[in-house]
Structure formats: structure tokens, C-alpha cells
Amino acid sequence: MPRHSALGKDLIERADFRDAYRAPLSRSDLDVVDIFFGIFGQRPGWMNLMLIARNKVVGLAGLEVPTTLEIMNMEKRDRYFVGEKIGPWPIFFLGSDELVAGRDNKHMDFKRRWRTAGGWVWFYRFILLPIQVDAYFKYRGCRSRAALTNSF
């Protein structure tokens, strides 16, 4: 996990789920916005249809979802600012080598982080659930999340 991040150490440590990936960056002229669109800018048509269908269903439950236009028409602009959207996600932080975007919703706080450093591109995901997960597992009869995980 990252040592320094716009997300803050507290958020990273409190995450109920987090993972990270890295890949060599073969083009040093790319910034984090270029990398974002390189990963998320093009999707197969069937995936767009699945996202639209999913969003229609969960939107009925009152969750905040991207619009159909945001899914179908991901155009790269010249400039982005915190508070605007990049693709379907609001931007929480944008620096020269780091982008944090995601969505705070009723069922979870979801953040994605892209960072370039030392010839690598790093991709992180963080999810915080609104319920106390350990309390939930205790209610369900497990002593802890670790006890449940170690039983498989």
C-alpha cells in the first residue's frame, strides 16, 4: 500500500477492502489523466450495456450512479479539477503524479487511486463500508473477520 497518499493514512488503514497493482510505465510522457483514459476510456459495447443495466437497477434503490451519457461518452478534456468528474467518477484529488476518484454512496465509500512513480504506474482500490464489519461478524456468530476468513 502507498506510503504517501492524498487519501491519508487513516483512510487507508480503516479500509474494509484494499488492493494494489502496478505495471511498468513504458512512456514517461503520460500523466495520470492519460493513464486513466488508457485503462477506462474504451470498453466493449456489451460492458457498457451491462453497466447501464446495473445502474438502472441500483438507481431504483436510491444509490448514486453515473448517467448513461457518462458511461457511453467518456471524452478526455484538456483540464480537470477537484470536484469535477473524470469519466463517471468525481475527482477527490488531482496532482501531477496522483489522481484519486471514486464515489461516496450509502452502501460504501469507494476510492480509486492512480499514481506514477519511478517508471511504474500504481493502481489502488479502497472500500469503506458504512457498517462496522467486525460488529456484523460478531452478530453473525464469528469472533472476527479473521476467524471467518481462516475457516475457509
N, C-alpha and C positions, 0 to 999 in steps of 0.2 A: 504494500500500500504506500501511497505517497508520503514523503516526509513533510513537504511543504505544499500547501494547497489553499486555494481560495475558499474551499469548503470548511476549513477549520478542523483542528484535531478532535474537538468534542463531537462534531457530527460524524466524523469517520469512525470514532470509537463506539458511538451509540448505534451505528447502523445494524439493523437486523439481518441484512444481507449485503455483502460486498464482494466484488471480484475485480480482477485486473488482468489486462492483456497488454502485450507490447509487440511491436513489429519494427523491423529495420526501416528507416526512412531513407529511401534512395534518392529523393530530391530535396535538397536543403532549401530550395526556393519556396516551398509550400508553407503556408501558415496554418493555424488551427482551423480557420474557416474553410480553407481549401480541403483540408483533410476531412472535415465534417461532410462536405458535399461529395468528396470522393467515396465515402462509406455509405452515406444515406441519400445521396442525390438521385440515384437511379434504382428503381425496384421493378421487378417483373409485374406485369399487369394484374396477375392473379393475386399477388401480395397486396397490392393497392385495394383490390376488391375485398379481400379478407379484412384489412384494416378498416375500411369503410363500414362493412357489416358489423364488425366488433364494436365500433364506435357508436353506431345507431343503437345497438342493444344496451351497452353500458351507459349511454347518454340517457336512456329511459330511467335508469336507476339514479340519475342525478349527478353522475360523475362528469367532471370537466373533460371534454375530448376535443381533439383537433377537428376543424371543419373538413369537409370533403375537398374543398379547394386547397387547403394546406397539405393534404395528402397527395393530391394529384398534380399540383403545380408547385414543386419545390424549386423556385428560381433563386439563384445566388445574386445578392445585391452587392454593391460596391462597399458599403459600410454597415456595420451592425452596432447596436448599443444595448447596454444592460436594460432589461425591461421589455425589449422587443422580442420577437420570435425569430428563431433560426429554424427553418423547416416548421415542424409542428410544436416545437418546444420553446417556452420562454427562456431567455438568457438571464442567468443569475450572476455570472462573472465573465468578462472577456478581456484578456490581456494579450500580449504579443506572443506568448507561448502556451496559453491555457484558456480553455473555454469550458464553462460549466452551464449546462442547460438541463431542464427537466420539468417536473410538474409536481406541485403540492396538491394532492387530491384528498378526498375524505378517507379513502381506504389505504393510502400510503403516500409517503413523501419520496419521490423518485428523482435522483440526480444522475447525470452522466457527465463525465469529465474527460476531456481530451487534452493532452499535453505533449509538447515536443521538447526533447532534451537529449543532448549527446548523440545525435544521429538516430534516435528512436522516436516512435510515436507511441504514447501510452494511452490506454482507454480504460476508464474505471467506471463501475456502476455502484451506486449506493442506494439502498432502500431502507426507509424507516417506517415501521408500522405504527398506527395510532394507538394500538392497544399494547399493554405490557405483555410481551410474548411469554416471558417466564411465568407470569401470573396465570396466563391462559393454560400453559402446560401443567402447572400445579393443579389447576382446577380440573383438568382432564385426567389427573391421576399420575402424572410423571413428576419426579422430583425436580427435573430441569430439562432444558432443551438438550443438554449433553447426554442425559440419560436416555432420552428418546432417540437421539441420533446414534448413540453407541449400541442400541439394541438391534440395529439392522446389520 
